[in-house]
Amino acid sequence: MVKPIINLDQIKYRPRPQDFAPKGDLADEFDLRIGRVANHIGAQKLGYNVTAIPPGRSAYPFHSHRINEEMFFVLEGRGAHTAVNGERSAMHEGDFVITPPMAWHDHGNDGDEQVFWLDGLDIPIVQFLDASFAEHHDDEDGA
């Protein structure tokens, strides 16, 4: 039986899966490590990860999810930012951030230390319904 609890110290971080790695001239601007949480605690309807973003990098190029709603909670670090539909905001420890469906967005780290946040996404239920779709924005700033 899966224990429904995990401590941050127990999370193992892995590089981004190659299927989701940005490609092209700007690929080096994007980097993250993902600590899978959901499958370790037995979550079935929502996906949870802890994401680590190194200084000076963004997590992904601007993109949108047609159906998914995404939530972030900043756990540790300074310098994180989010941009939703072209509006950029600083993210601080303790902040909750929501990205609604169909909103163009990106998240990154302009600081000088690694940033960690918990992200929650309704991927398992959307995959079950075979309704997942994401697209990348052609413009770097998401405007």
Order of alpha helices (4+ residues) and beta strands (2+ residues): beta-beta-alpha-beta-beta-beta-beta-beta-beta-beta-beta-beta-alpha-beta
